[in-house]
């Protein structure tokens, strides 16, 4: 059967949500009248997510499961799903039901109108705390002003992609991936449609504040080299200020005979410059670490096993025939 629509769902400890997810997703997808597949990417879950998914797959032939060898992160899990999806259109969505499946008919309708990327736009972030909202606004403000790639406001990973977009994403070679930036970078004809983010159906998010901070820094350095270039401006400004200060001190000594201030001012200047140097070296080191990671050429993810894929069944059957022979 041909696959018109592939749905990618990364999973990390979502055992409590799988049944509710399928209960809401199945009637919506079947009502579209399209051949479909649902790819569940188990990204190193430590609960019974994989076991529950396998139980469901026994009665649902459209379910396909990819079990990664460990937790590689959501960006890698999405990349894995895109590389395995066969549909003419591919939808990525979370497994905690914060992305309502009932949005899919409108997404598909817009895709049929000719839009090659249809992304869902949050109406609000009331589901987040004040601190999370402030951090998110600060990140998007920085990204907008530091990067040449412009992100659609309030757009996330809940989106439908045409096959052309998926092929373009699969062709991008980098390992340190910020998918929202990559969606914007590849371009194509896009459209945003509003939706209301729901509360999690069950479980708790594994995206800690520390992970969010690291993810934000990775995103900024992946799509902007301004943090590197800005230190040339900072260095030039500090050098100019230091030169003007020296000129002023020389003039004051020559005209008024005033002594140069003592070691306190010298110590303050040295500490300031030392801090600036360490900060700039840290940013430079982060970019160098990215180059090191890319140069090693390690795969973005490692698949432990796949379930529900026809080619895997054919390979296992071939191995059994060879053993018998």
N, C-alpha and C positions, 0 to 999 in steps of 0.2 A: 504494500500500500504506500502511495506517495505521501510525503509529509509536507503539509502546507504551513504548519505552525509548530515551532519548537518553543517550549517554555523552560527556562533555566531557573532552578531554585537552589542557591547555595545553602547548606545546612551546617550549623554548629550548635549541637546540643538542643535540637528542636523536637525531641521525642514527644513532648506534650502538645505540639502544634500540628503534627502531620495529619492526623485524622480530620481535624477541623479544616485544615488547608484543602484537603482533597474534597471534603464535603461541599465546600463553597466553589472550588475551582472546577470540578467535573461538570455540573450542569451548565455553567457558563460556557465552557469550551465546547461541549457537545452541541450546544444551541447554535454555534457558529457554522456547523456543517462542514468543517474542515478536517482533513486528516492531520492528526497532531501527535506529538510526543512530549512527555514531561521528563526532563533530566534533573534528577536529584543529585547534587554534588555534596557528598559527605566530607566535610573539611575538618577531619580530625576530631570528630565528636567523641566525648568520653562517657556519654550516657547510652541509651538503647536506640538512638536515632537510626543507625544502620539496620539493626535487627527489625525495628518497626517498619522501616521502608521496605525491607525484603519481604516481610509478611504481607504488606499491601500489594507489592508487585506480583505476588502469586495469583491474585485475582484481577489485576489491572494490567493488561498487556501494554498499554501506552506508557507505563512507568518504566524508566530506565535509570539505573543507579550507577554512579561512578564513586568509588571509595578511594580517596586519596590516602597516601601512606602516612601522612601526618597533617597537622594544621599548617596550611600555607597562606592563609589569609583570604579574605573575601575577593580581593582583586584577582588573585591566582585562580580561585574557584570559578569566577566568572569567565576568565580566559579559557579554563578547561571546558566549561560548558559551551562557549562559542566555537571552540575547535571541534567539538563532537556533534553540535547541532546540525540537522540536515534540512530544516524547514526553509521555505522561501521567505518566511518572516520569523524572527526570533524575539521572544519576550524574556526579559530578565526581571525577577521580582524576589522579594524576601520571603522567607518561609514562616514568619511570625504573624502574618496577616495584617501587618501595618500597611501593606500594599493591597488594596481590595481587588480581588479577581473580577468583580463586577465592572471594572474599568476596561476590560479586554475588548468587548464588542465595539466601544467607541474608538479604541486604538486601531483595531482591525479596519473599521470603516474609514478612518483617516488614511490608513496605509493604502487602502483600495482607491482613495482619491488621488494618490500619487506622492504622498509624503513618504520619504525614505527613512525618517526617524521620527517617532512620536513619543515624546517624553511627558511624564506626569509631573505637574507642578504643585507643590504643597500650598494649600490656602493659608495655613498658619503652622506654627510650631508650638502650639499649646501643650502638646504631649511632652515637651521638654521642660526642664527646669530653667530658672532664670540664668544660672551660670552657663549651662549648655547653650542657651540661645545667644548669650553675649559672646561666647567663644566662637560659635558658628558665624555670627555676623562679622566678627573681627577677621576670621579666616577668609571669608568671601571678599571682604573689603581689601585685604592685603593681596589676594590672588588677582583681583580686578586691576589693582594698581601696579603690580609687579610683573604680571604675565601678559604677553601679547595675545594669548588665547582667552577669549571671553566666555565665561560660563553662564548659561541661562540661570537667572535667579530662582532659587528654591527648587531646582531640578535635581533629581537623584538617580539611582540605578533602576528605578521602575520605568521601563521604556520598551517600545517595540522597534526593532531594527530590521530593515530590509536586508536581503541576502548580500547585496552589494556593500552595505555598511559592515556587515559581519566579516566578509572577506577582507575588507580594508583593515579592520581591527586585527584579524588573524595575521596579517602581513607585517604588522608592527613588531619589531624584534626585541624591544626593551624588556628587562625583567622587573625593574622598579616601576610599577604601573599605577597610575592614578586614572581610573576608568572615566570619571566625569570629565577630566581634561582631555582624554583621548577621544571621547565621543564628540566633543566640541572641535577638536583639532582636525578630524577627518572630514568634517563639514557635511555635505549633502543637504537635501531639502528637509527641513525640520519643522515641527509644530509642537507646541506645548499645550496640554489640556489640564485644567485644574482638578485637584482631588483633595479629599480630607484624609489625613493620616489617622489611622485607627490605633487604638492601644494594642499592645501585644496580647495575642490570644493566650499565651502561657509562657512560663519560663522567664528568664532574665537575660538582658543583653550582655554579651561578652566583650563589648567595645568599651573598655575602661577609659577614664580621662587621660591616662598616660599614653594609651594606644592612640587616642584621638590626637594628642599633641604630636606624637611621632608621625602619624599619618599626614597631618597638616604640613609639617615641615618637609616630608618627602614630596608632597604634592607641589609645594612652592618651588623646591629645588629641581623638580622634574620638568617644570614648564617655564622656568625663568632663570637667567643667569645674572639678573640685576643684583642679587646679594653678593656676587663676586665683584661686579663692576663698581658697586657703590663705595667700596673701600678705597678705590683710587681717588674718588671725590673727597671722602673723609680724610684720607692721608694728605691730600693737597691742602685741604682746609686747615688741618692741624699744623702742617708745615708753614703755611702762610701766617697763621696766628702766632706761632713761635718766632718766626722771623720779625714780625711787627713788634712783638714783645721785646726782643733783643734790641731792636732799633730804639724803642722808647727808653729802655733802661740805659743804653749808652748815652743818649741825649741828656737824660736826667742827671747822669753822673758827670758828664762834661759841663753842663750848664749850672746845675745846682750843687754838685758835689755830693749827692746822696749815695749812700752805700747800697749795694745790691742786697735785697732781702735774704734772710738766712736759709737754712737747710729745709725748713718746713715747706716753703713754696716749691723747692726743687724736688722734695720727696713726693709732693702731691702730683706734680707734673709727671714724674717717673711712673707713679702708680697708674695714673690715667692712661699714659701711653702704653704701659705694659698690659693693662686690661683691654685696650683697643687691639693690640697685637694678638693677644690670646683669642679674642672673639673672632677676628678676621681669620686666624689660623684654623679655628674650629669650623668655620663655614667652608674654607678651602678644603679642609680635611673631609668634610661631608661629600663635597663634589668628587674628590679623589676616590673616596670609598665607593661612590657610584660607578666610577670608571673601572675600579677593581672588580666590582661585582659583575659588570657587563663583560669584562675581559675574560673572566673565568668560564663564561659560556655554559653555566649549569642550567638545567631545565627549570622552567618556571614552577612546575609541579611534578609530582611523581604519582602515578596511578597504581594503587595496590591491586584493584580488581574492578572489572566492569560487569554489570548484570543487566540482561535484557537486550543486548546488542546481538543482532543476527550473525555478524561476522565472527564474533567470539564463539558462538555455538558451532559455527562451521569449522573454526580452527580446532576446537576441542574434539569434534567428530573426526577430523582428519588425523589428529594425534592418536585417537583410539584405533583407527584403521591401521595406522602404521605400526602400532604396538602389536596388534593381532597378527599382522603380516610378518 
